[in-house]
């Protein structure tokens, strides 16, 4: 939330990247939560070609009270910008599908929302031929990890090239230490967010925009029937919750189709 203050620095909205396999409901969810969302949503893979970007205002009743106390003339609620990219598939890091080339569009985001299909519907194609949320997130997380590793390898190569002043060498050493720790976690399948980094190390790698370093939210896309009880009787949601707990990630149960009505 934000109260308008002329002397304050410009407020920067939060950004979240939406990822997932094709046909899991990414673009449908994007259209449901973003005002005037017009992302293409169809029953075939890769109907999203160009990234879709939309803004959502986050209302907060506390703002009115704070405005009254401070005498602010204007109330500006926090906003969240969502970036919906093409569906990722197994092998995206090697050029399969379309999503990999759009990963750059979500490197600057503050978090990643991974939409996971947790509904059964024979009329909606699944790229793997079956509904298996754990397999789906393994595919996505692996592709994000591959993308990060490619980024890290390029950066490590640059850090070892050229002569550096003592100050530059010290900064390079901090960054290399951070990247070495991250590589260990990625190779172990845990992602960069599991690396224990100090403030200086986090600052040193900030500009890389590592995807597996960002906070992760799983959006379990369920049928309308499963929405009322938050997927309590849905075996796919139960399996996803267990995996998310192991990863330290959050799960939000949604029904993208229902939200469109």
C-alpha contacts under 8 A as a table, 3 or more apart, distances in Angstrom:
res1	aa1	res2	aa2	distance
1	X	58	X	7.83
1	X	60	X	7.01
1	X	63	X	6.99
1	X	76	X	7.03
1	X	77	X	4.93
1	X	78	X	4.45
2	X	11	X	7.93
2	X	63	X	7.57
2	X	75	X	6.73
2	X	76	X	5.38
2	X	77	X	5.69
2	X	78	X	6.19
3	X	63	X	7.36
3	X	66	X	7.91
3	X	67	X	6.82
3	X	72	X	6.57
3	X	74	X	6.60
3	X	75	X	5.06
3	X	76	X	5.83
3	X	77	X	7.80
4	X	8	X	7.97
4	X	72	X	6.61
4	X	73	X	7.32
4	X	74	X	5.56
4	X	75	X	6.02
4	X	76	X	6.43
5	X	8	X	5.38
5	X	72	X	7.64
13	X	78	X	6.55
13	X	79	X	5.28
13	X	80	X	5.69
13	X	81	X	6.85
14	X	78	X	7.98
14	X	79	X	6.48
14	X	80	X	4.74
14	X	81	X	6.14
14	X	109	X	7.51
14	X	110	X	6.35
15	X	80	X	5.50
15	X	81	X	4.57
15	X	82	X	5.87
15	X	83	X	7.60
15	X	108	X	7.80
15	X	109	X	4.69
15	X	110	X	5.27
15	X	111	X	6.79
16	X	80	X	7.18
16	X	81	X	6.20
16	X	82	X	4.96
16	X	83	X	6.31
16	X	106	X	7.55
16	X	109	X	5.20
16	X	110	X	5.76
16	X	111	X	4.86
16	X	112	X	5.41
16	X	113	X	6.59
17	X	82	X	5.77
17	X	83	X	4.74
17	X	84	X	6.15
17	X	85	X	7.67
17	X	106	X	5.25
17	X	109	X	6.06
17	X	110	X	8.00
17	X	111	X	6.45
17	X	112	X	4.79
17	X	113	X	5.95
18	X	26	X	6.85
18	X	82	X	6.84
18	X	83	X	5.83
18	X	84	X	4.75
18	X	85	X	6.53
18	X	112	X	6.08
18	X	113	X	4.86
18	X	114	X	5.86
18	X	115	X	7.05
19	X	26	X	7.03
19	X	84	X	6.70
19	X	85	X	6.34
19	X	86	X	7.61
19	X	87	X	6.62
19	X	88	X	7.30
19	X	112	X	7.22
19	X	113	X	6.30
19	X	114	X	4.87
19	X	115	X	6.25
19	X	140	X	7.95
20	X	24	X	6.81
20	X	26	X	6.75
20	X	87	X	5.52
20	X	88	X	6.02
20	X	114	X	5.43
20	X	115	X	5.22
20	X	116	X	6.51
20	X	136	X	7.98
20	X	137	X	7.83
20	X	140	X	6.50
21	X	24	X	6.05
21	X	87	X	4.67
21	X	88	X	5.00
21	X	89	X	5.92
21	X	115	X	7.94
21	X	116	X	7.76
21	X	127	X	7.68
21	X	136	X	7.00
21	X	140	X	7.20
22	X	25	X	7.86
22	X	26	X	7.87
22	X	44	X	7.71
22	X	45	X	5.08
22	X	46	X	6.14
22	X	86	X	7.37
22	X	87	X	4.31
22	X	88	X	6.60
22	X	89	X	7.43
22	X	126	X	7.58
22	X	127	X	6.86
23	X	26	X	7.34
23	X	42	X	7.68
23	X	43	X	6.52
23	X	44	X	6.71
23	X	45	X	6.14
23	X	87	X	7.72
23	X	124	X	7.28
23	X	125	X	6.74
23	X	126	X	6.42
23	X	127	X	7.65
24	X	115	X	6.63
24	X	116	X	6.10
24	X	117	X	4.84
24	X	126	X	7.73
24	X	221	X	7.44
25	X	28	X	5.08
25	X	29	X	5.96
25	X	41	X	7.85
25	X	115	X	7.03
25	X	117	X	7.23
25	X	221	X	7.05
25	X	256	X	6.46
25	X	257	X	7.94
26	X	29	X	5.25
26	X	30	X	6.17
26	X	84	X	7.12
26	X	115	X	5.96
27	X	30	X	4.81
27	X	31	X	6.11
27	X	39	X	5.66
27	X	40	X	6.58
27	X	41	X	5.61
27	X	48	X	7.56
27	X	84	X	6.75
28	X	31	X	5.20
28	X	32	X	6.22
28	X	39	X	7.50
28	X	41	X	5.93
28	X	256	X	5.81
28	X	257	X	6.76
28	X	260	X	7.57
29	X	32	X	4.98
29	X	33	X	6.31
29	X	256	X	4.69
29	X	257	X	7.56
29	X	259	X	7.62
30	X	33	X	5.51
30	X	34	X	5.91
30	X	37	X	6.72
30	X	39	X	7.17
30	X	82	X	7.57
30	X	84	X	6.87
31	X	34	X	5.42
31	X	35	X	7.34
31	X	36	X	7.17
31	X	37	X	4.18
31	X	38	X	6.08
31	X	39	X	6.17
31	X	260	X	7.52
32	X	35	X	7.62
32	X	37	X	7.07
32	X	256	X	6.70
32	X	259	X	5.63
32	X	260	X	5.15
33	X	37	X	7.73
33	X	56	X	7.14
33	X	259	X	7.93
34	X	37	X	5.14
34	X	54	X	5.70
34	X	55	X	6.06
34	X	56	X	5.66
34	X	82	X	7.95
35	X	54	X	7.48
35	X	55	X	7.31
35	X	56	X	6.92
37	X	54	X	6.89
39	X	48	X	7.22
39	X	52	X	6.16
40	X	47	X	6.29
40	X	48	X	5.96
41	X	47	X	6.55
41	X	48	X	7.33
42	X	47	X	6.30
43	X	124	X	5.87
43	X	125	X	6.49
44	X	47	X	6.44
44	X	125	X	6.73
45	X	87	X	7.50
45	X	127	X	7.33
46	X	49	X	6.49
46	X	86	X	6.08
46	X	87	X	6.12
46	X	97	X	7.51
46	X	98	X	6.94
47	X	86	X	7.61
48	X	51	X	7.15
48	X	85	X	6.92
48	X	86	X	4.95
48	X	87	X	7.34
49	X	85	X	7.74
49	X	86	X	5.91
49	X	98	X	7.45
50	X	85	X	7.01
50	X	86	X	7.16
51	X	83	X	6.54
51	X	84	X	5.49
51	X	85	X	4.54
51	X	86	X	6.70
51	X	102	X	7.18
51	X	105	X	7.52
52	X	82	X	7.97
52	X	83	X	5.63
52	X	84	X	4.93
52	X	85	X	6.53
53	X	81	X	6.96
53	X	82	X	5.67
53	X	83	X	4.59
53	X	84	X	6.38
54	X	81	X	5.65
54	X	82	X	5.39
54	X	83	X	6.77
55	X	79	X	6.60
55	X	80	X	5.73
55	X	81	X	4.40
55	X	82	X	6.25
56	X	79	X	5.47
56	X	80	X	5.19
56	X	81	X	6.29
56	X	82	X	7.79
57	X	77	X	6.39
57	X	78	X	6.13
57	X	79	X	4.42
57	X	80	X	6.48
58	X	77	X	6.01
58	X	78	X	5.43
58	X	79	X	5.59
58	X	80	X	7.25
59	X	77	X	5.99
59	X	78	X	7.42
60	X	63	X	5.85
60	X	77	X	7.04
61	X	64	X	6.05
61	X	65	X	7.49
62	X	65	X	5.33
62	X	66	X	6.26
63	X	66	X	5.06
63	X	67	X	5.93
63	X	75	X	6.98
63	X	77	X	7.68
64	X	67	X	5.02
64	X	68	X	6.21
64	X	75	X	7.66
65	X	68	X	5.13
65	X	69	X	6.35
66	X	69	X	5.09
66	X	70	X	6.04
67	X	70	X	5.19
67	X	71	X	5.53
67	X	72	X	5.01
67	X	73	X	7.56
67	X	74	X	7.83
67	X	75	X	7.03
68	X	71	X	5.29
68	X	72	X	7.04
72	X	75	X	7.22
83	X	105	X	7.53
83	X	106	X	6.82
85	X	99	X	6.47
85	X	102	X	6.30
85	X	103	X	7.58
85	X	105	X	7.73
86	X	98	X	6.16
86	X	99	X	4.54
86	X	102	X	7.13
87	X	97	X	7.87
87	X	98	X	7.07
87	X	99	X	5.25
88	X	92	X	6.12
88	X	97	X	6.78
88	X	98	X	6.95
88	X	99	X	4.68
88	X	100	X	6.54
88	X	140	X	6.62
88	X	143	X	7.83
89	X	92	X	5.45
89	X	96	X	6.87
89	X	97	X	6.25
89	X	99	X	7.53
89	X	139	X	6.95
89	X	140	X	7.23
90	X	96	X	7.25
90	X	139	X	5.68
90	X	140	X	7.56
90	X	143	X	7.18
91	X	94	X	5.27
91	X	95	X	6.64
91	X	96	X	5.22
91	X	97	X	7.93
91	X	143	X	7.18
92	X	95	X	5.05
92	X	96	X	4.41
92	X	97	X	5.95
92	X	98	X	7.30
92	X	99	X	6.70
92	X	100	X	5.21
92	X	143	X	6.37
93	X	96	X	7.09
93	X	100	X	5.89
93	X	143	X	5.81
93	X	146	X	6.23
93	X	147	X	6.25
95	X	98	X	7.51
95	X	100	X	6.90
95	X	101	X	7.97
96	X	100	X	7.85
97	X	100	X	7.45
98	X	101	X	6.31
98	X	102	X	7.46
99	X	102	X	5.35
99	X	103	X	6.69
100	X	103	X	5.35
101	X	104	X	6.97
102	X	105	X	5.45
102	X	106	X	7.62
103	X	106	X	5.57
103	X	107	X	6.65
104	X	107	X	5.23
104	X	108	X	7.90
105	X	108	X	7.10
106	X	109	X	5.26
106	X	211	X	7.93
107	X	208	X	7.79
107	X	209	X	4.73
107	X	210	X	6.59
107	X	211	X	6.27
108	X	209	X	5.90
109	X	112	X	7.37
110	X	214	X	6.44
110	X	215	X	7.44
111	X	214	X	5.09
111	X	215	X	4.94
111	X	216	X	6.07
111	X	217	X	7.77
112	X	211	X	7.86
112	X	214	X	6.48
112	X	215	X	6.34
112	X	216	X	5.07
112	X	217	X	6.29
113	X	216	X	6.04
113	X	217	X	4.79
113	X	218	X	5.81
113	X	219	X	6.61
114	X	137	X	7.99
114	X	216	X	7.29
114	X	217	X	6.17
114	X	218	X	4.88
114	X	219	X	5.96
115	X	218	X	5.94
115	X	219	X	4.64
115	X	220	X	6.21
115	X	221	X	6.70
116	X	133	X	6.07
116	X	136	X	7.17
116	X	137	X	7.23
116	X	218	X	6.75
116	X	219	X	5.95
116	X	220	X	5.07
116	X	221	X	5.89
117	X	131	X	7.01
117	X	132	X	7.91
117	X	133	X	6.28
117	X	220	X	6.28
117	X	221	X	5.16
117	X	222	X	6.93
118	X	131	X	7.08
118	X	132	X	7.79
118	X	133	X	6.47
118	X	220	X	5.92
118	X	221	X	5.39
118	X	222	X	5.08
118	X	223	X	7.85
118	X	234	X	7.76
118	X	236	X	5.37
118	X	237	X	6.26
119	X	131	X	7.52
119	X	221	X	6.72
119	X	222	X	4.83
119	X	223	X	5.55
119	X	236	X	7.89
120	X	131	X	6.89
120	X	223	X	7.89
121	X	124	X	5.64
122	X	125	X	7.06
125	X	129	X	7.31
126	X	129	X	5.12
126	X	130	X	6.14
126	X	131	X	6.96
127	X	130	X	7.84
128	X	131	X	7.70
132	X	135	X	5.47
132	X	136	X	6.20
132	X	236	X	7.23
133	X	136	X	4.91
133	X	137	X	6.19
133	X	236	X	6.31
133	X	239	X	7.75
133	X	240	X	6.61
134	X	137	X	5.33
134	X	138	X	6.15
134	X	239	X	7.26
134	X	240	X	6.54
134	X	243	X	7.65
135	X	138	X	5.04
135	X	139	X	6.31
136	X	139	X	5.23
136	X	140	X	6.45
137	X	140	X	5.00
137	X	141	X	5.83
138	X	141	X	5.24
138	X	142	X	5.91
139	X	142	X	5.29
139	X	143	X	6.31
140	X	143	X	5.22
140	X	144	X	6.26
141	X	144	X	5.07
141	X	145	X	6.07
141	X	212	X	7.73
142	X	145	X	4.97
142	X	146	X	6.14
142	X	189	X	7.88
143	X	146	X	5.03
143	X	147	X	6.21
144	X	147	X	5.10
144	X	148	X	6.25
144	X	211	X	6.14
144	X	212	X	6.45
145	X	148	X	5.03
145	X	149	X	6.13
145	X	186	X	6.39
145	X	191	X	6.65
145	X	211	X	7.45
145	X	212	X	6.30
146	X	149	X	5.07
146	X	150	X	6.26
147	X	150	X	5.26
147	X	151	X	6.39
147	X	211	X	7.90
148	X	151	X	5.01
148	X	152	X	6.07
148	X	210	X	5.67
148	X	211	X	6.41
148	X	212	X	7.15
149	X	152	X	4.94
149	X	153	X	6.00
149	X	183	X	7.34
149	X	186	X	7.84
150	X	153	X	5.27
150	X	154	X	6.40
151	X	154	X	5.41
151	X	155	X	6.31
151	X	208	X	7.38
151	X	210	X	7.90
152	X	155	X	5.01
152	X	156	X	6.04
152	X	179	X	6.91
153	X	156	X	5.19
153	X	157	X	6.23
154	X	157	X	5.24
154	X	158	X	6.44
155	X	158	X	5.14
155	X	159	X	6.23
156	X	159	X	5.04
156	X	160	X	6.58
156	X	176	X	6.80
156	X	179	X	7.82
157	X	160	X	5.55
157	X	161	X	6.73
158	X	161	X	5.27
159	X	172	X	6.14
159	X	176	X	7.48
164	X	167	X	7.75
164	X	168	X	5.46
164	X	169	X	5.51
165	X	168	X	5.09
165	X	169	X	5.99
166	X	169	X	5.05
166	X	170	X	6.17
167	X	170	X	5.18
167	X	171	X	6.41
168	X	171	X	5.16
168	X	172	X	6.07
169	X	172	X	4.99
169	X	173	X	6.10
170	X	173	X	5.12
170	X	174	X	6.45
171	X	174	X	5.20
171	X	175	X	6.32
171	X	204	X	7.42
172	X	175	X	5.10
172	X	176	X	6.03
173	X	176	X	5.08
173	X	177	X	6.12
174	X	177	X	5.22
174	X	178	X	6.33
174	X	200	X	7.28
174	X	201	X	5.91
174	X	204	X	6.96
175	X	178	X	5.10
175	X	179	X	6.19
175	X	201	X	5.96
175	X	204	X	5.21
175	X	205	X	6.22
176	X	179	X	5.04
176	X	180	X	6.01
177	X	180	X	5.16
177	X	181	X	6.37
177	X	201	X	7.64
178	X	181	X	5.27
178	X	182	X	6.33
178	X	197	X	6.57
178	X	201	X	5.41
178	X	202	X	7.49
178	X	204	X	7.91
178	X	205	X	7.40
179	X	182	X	4.95
179	X	183	X	6.08
179	X	205	X	7.68
180	X	183	X	5.19
180	X	184	X	6.56
181	X	184	X	5.38
181	X	185	X	6.74
181	X	195	X	6.02
181	X	196	X	7.59
182	X	185	X	5.18
182	X	186	X	6.18
182	X	191	X	7.41
182	X	192	X	4.99
182	X	194	X	7.86
182	X	195	X	5.44
183	X	186	X	5.11
183	X	187	X	5.98
183	X	192	X	7.45
184	X	187	X	5.34
184	X	188	X	6.24
185	X	188	X	5.05
185	X	189	X	6.40
185	X	190	X	5.28
185	X	191	X	5.47
185	X	192	X	5.96
185	X	194	X	6.44
185	X	195	X	6.13
186	X	189	X	5.04
186	X	190	X	5.50
186	X	191	X	4.41
186	X	192	X	5.93
187	X	190	X	7.54
187	X	191	X	7.91
188	X	191	X	7.78
190	X	193	X	7.72
190	X	194	X	6.27
190	X	247	X	7.63
191	X	194	X	5.99
191	X	195	X	7.72
191	X	212	X	5.09
191	X	213	X	6.77
192	X	195	X	5.48
192	X	210	X	7.54
192	X	212	X	5.08
192	X	213	X	4.59
193	X	212	X	6.02
193	X	213	X	4.11
193	X	214	X	6.63
193	X	215	X	7.52
194	X	213	X	7.81
197	X	201	X	5.75
197	X	202	X	6.15
198	X	201	X	5.33
198	X	202	X	6.24
199	X	202	X	5.18
199	X	203	X	6.19
200	X	203	X	5.15
200	X	204	X	6.14
201	X	204	X	4.99
201	X	205	X	6.50
202	X	205	X	5.52
202	X	206	X	6.00
203	X	206	X	5.16
204	X	207	X	7.55
205	X	208	X	5.60
205	X	209	X	7.64
206	X	209	X	5.95
206	X	210	X	7.86
209	X	213	X	7.93
210	X	213	X	5.43
210	X	214	X	7.06
211	X	214	X	5.66
212	X	215	X	7.98
215	X	249	X	7.34
216	X	249	X	5.53
216	X	250	X	6.78
217	X	249	X	5.88
217	X	250	X	4.84
217	X	251	X	5.82
217	X	252	X	7.24
218	X	244	X	7.68
218	X	249	X	7.30
218	X	250	X	6.06
218	X	251	X	4.70
218	X	252	X	6.19
219	X	251	X	5.89
219	X	252	X	4.88
219	X	253	X	5.82
219	X	254	X	6.47
220	X	237	X	6.52
220	X	240	X	7.81
220	X	251	X	6.79
220	X	252	X	6.05
220	X	253	X	4.75
220	X	254	X	5.94
220	X	255	X	7.98
221	X	253	X	6.29
221	X	254	X	5.07
221	X	255	X	5.18
221	X	256	X	6.39
222	X	225	X	7.99
222	X	226	X	6.02
222	X	227	X	6.46
222	X	231	X	7.16
222	X	253	X	7.01
222	X	254	X	6.11
222	X	255	X	5.01
222	X	256	X	7.75
223	X	226	X	5.41
223	X	227	X	6.50
223	X	255	X	5.75
223	X	257	X	7.71
223	X	258	X	7.80
224	X	227	X	5.21
224	X	228	X	7.46
224	X	255	X	5.94
224	X	257	X	7.63
224	X	258	X	5.91
225	X	228	X	6.56
226	X	229	X	5.99
226	X	230	X	6.22
226	X	231	X	4.91
226	X	232	X	7.58
226	X	233	X	7.36
226	X	234	X	6.92
227	X	230	X	4.91
227	X	231	X	6.00
227	X	253	X	7.04
227	X	254	X	6.55
227	X	255	X	6.31
228	X	231	X	7.56
229	X	232	X	5.64
229	X	233	X	7.69
230	X	253	X	5.81
230	X	254	X	7.93
231	X	234	X	4.88
231	X	237	X	5.86
231	X	238	X	7.55
231	X	253	X	6.91
232	X	237	X	7.41
232	X	238	X	7.08
233	X	238	X	7.86
234	X	237	X	5.37
234	X	238	X	6.35
235	X	238	X	5.03
235	X	239	X	6.18
236	X	239	X	5.22
236	X	240	X	6.18
237	X	240	X	4.96
237	X	241	X	6.06
238	X	241	X	5.19
238	X	242	X	6.36
239	X	242	X	5.24
239	X	243	X	6.39
240	X	243	X	5.17
240	X	244	X	6.05
240	X	251	X	7.78
241	X	244	X	5.07
241	X	245	X	6.11
241	X	251	X	6.38
242	X	245	X	5.24
242	X	246	X	6.50
243	X	246	X	5.16
243	X	247	X	6.38
244	X	247	X	4.99
244	X	248	X	5.91
244	X	249	X	4.81
244	X	250	X	6.22
244	X	251	X	6.87
245	X	248	X	5.05
245	X	249	X	6.12
245	X	250	X	7.43
246	X	249	X	7.76
255	X	258	X	5.26
255	X	259	X	6.22
256	X	259	X	5.11
256	X	260	X	6.57
257	X	260	X	5.43
257	X	261	X	7.39
258	X	261	X	5.73
